[in-house]
Structures are given as C-alpha cells and as structure tokens.
Amino acid sequence: MFAGILDQTVSGLANGAIYASVALALVMIYTTTDHINFAQGEMALFSTYLGWWLISAGLDYWTAFAATIVASMAMGGLIERILIRRTEGQSMLVLIVVFIGLMILLNSLAGVLFGYETKSIESPFNESVWGAVPHVGPHQLGMLTVILAMLGLVYLFFRFTSLGLKMRAAAQNPISSRLVGINVGAMLCLGWALAAGIGAAAGMMTAPLVYLEPNMMSGIIIYAFAGALLGGIDNPWGAAVGGFLLGIIETLAGSYLVGTDLRLTVALLVIIVVLLARPRGLFGKQMVVRV
C-alpha cells in the first residue's frame, strides 16, 4: 500500500510539473497586468503544434524544443505589443472578450494550419536511463527533471539578474519604476514572452504523454488555474508549488477516491474550496489597506 502511494505521489509530481509551469505562466502575466490570460493554454497548444511541425520536417526533438521556445517567446511579445497594449485603460469586460477571442483564434488557427486529426510526438527520454522507478514512465521522470530545471533557471533569472529585478520592479510598482528609468512597457512585453516560452515548454513536455489535438490543453489550463489559486495567484513561486500539490492531490484522489474519469472534478473542487476558505491561496500576499 505504501509503495503504491509513493509511486502515485511521484507520478503526481510529474503531472504537477506541467500544472506548475502553466500556473507560473498565468501568474507572471497576472502580476504584471492584473488580468488572467484565458488564452495561455491555446498559446501553449499552438506552440506545441509548431514543435510537432519542426520535428516532422526532420529536426530532432531537442532542437525543435529550443526553436519552439524561441518562436513562442517572439509570439508572446508580439501579442503583447500588437493586441494587449491597445487594450490599456479599457474595462475588464473588454479585456475578457479580447482574451477569449485570442483563445478561439489560436485554437482555430492551429486546426486550420496543422489539421484537426490527432498527432503524436515521440518521447525524447530513453527508457533504459529513465525507467528506474516502478509504475512511473521514463517520460514522466525526464519531464519532471526538465521542468524543475526550467523553473530553477527562471528563479535565478528573477532573483540574480538586473533584467529580472527590473521586471519584478515594473510588476510591483510601475509608476516608481518609470521614475527611475525602467522601461515598463518593454518589461511587460518581456513578461509575456517569458510566459509564452514557459507554456511552450509545458506543451512540448505534455505532448508525448497524450495525443496532440486542438483540445489538448483545455483540461491542463483548468488544473493550472486551480494550482495557481491554491498556491497564490499573486505569488509566482507559490503558484508553482500549488501546481505540484494539485498534481499529487489529483493523482491520489483519482487512484483511491474518485477514479480516473472524475479527476477533473478534483481541480474544480479545489478552486471552489480555495475561493471560499482562503482566496489568497497558501502563499498569497495579505493585502493591507491603510485608512
């Protein structure tokens, strides 16, 4: 029994790595704009289709992986420059319509350009190297390693580089940042680019586990949103931790409580419980208003 729970926990961590990366992308945009990017999943989906196309054209997985992240960062920056920046100062309803429209556009465009039939991407991880843990696939272990490394690099970027510090300052206090010479607009554009790159990495890691089709990310974005709420929607690293926790909760509940067919209800239940009991999440900031 204990061995089974341990195996399921490791499997949950692997699933949680995907949720954590997408949750981090969601929160990166939220902390800079105060808006939830409902199109984050479709941006990752479109990037994954691009990666599949590059692999089909003859590139090896890791070359396509790197090229997809670079192209996705460019796409994220362009979306912020061309579309999102034009909505500055608009009402919340306008922004929600824009995000939903972008989600539908990217989903439809992926289908038109790459086709609606299901596709597959072979795992880049060798079973003889990554297959040492019982009941946990080599791709899950390799995926967990890659995403943990990616999250570590993002942490080092924000914590120890001047550009990362400027991005944090622009997100926390844009007015003061402008006064000290920080180009807030450029930092917002870079934030969208990084979020798109992180989402692309999550999509490329997910694709070998499931079939690639236009609805591949629809469930993952719900899990990611639940993880972001659980960890704290205004705390990027809390959201990442929340994604890992949700992966464990969802896997254990699906294995021992509700069954695999009802796993998505676990994420929805987490959303409801967090909003009712602790809206700021486990690691969210406590808002204090001086009157």
Secondary structure as UniProt FT lines:
FT   HELIX           2..33
FT   TURN            38..39
FT   HELIX           40..56
FT   TURN            57..58
FT   HELIX           61..82
FT   HELIX           84..87
FT   TURN            88..89
FT   HELIX           92..114
FT   HELIX           127..130
FT   TURN            134..135
FT   HELIX           138..160
FT   HELIX           162..172
FT   HELIX           174..179
FT   TURN            180..181
FT   HELIX           184..206
FT   HELIX           207..209
FT   TURN            214..217
FT   HELIX           218..231
FT   TURN            233..234
FT   HELIX           236..256
FT   HELIX           260..262
FT   HELIX           263..277
FT   TURN            279..280
//
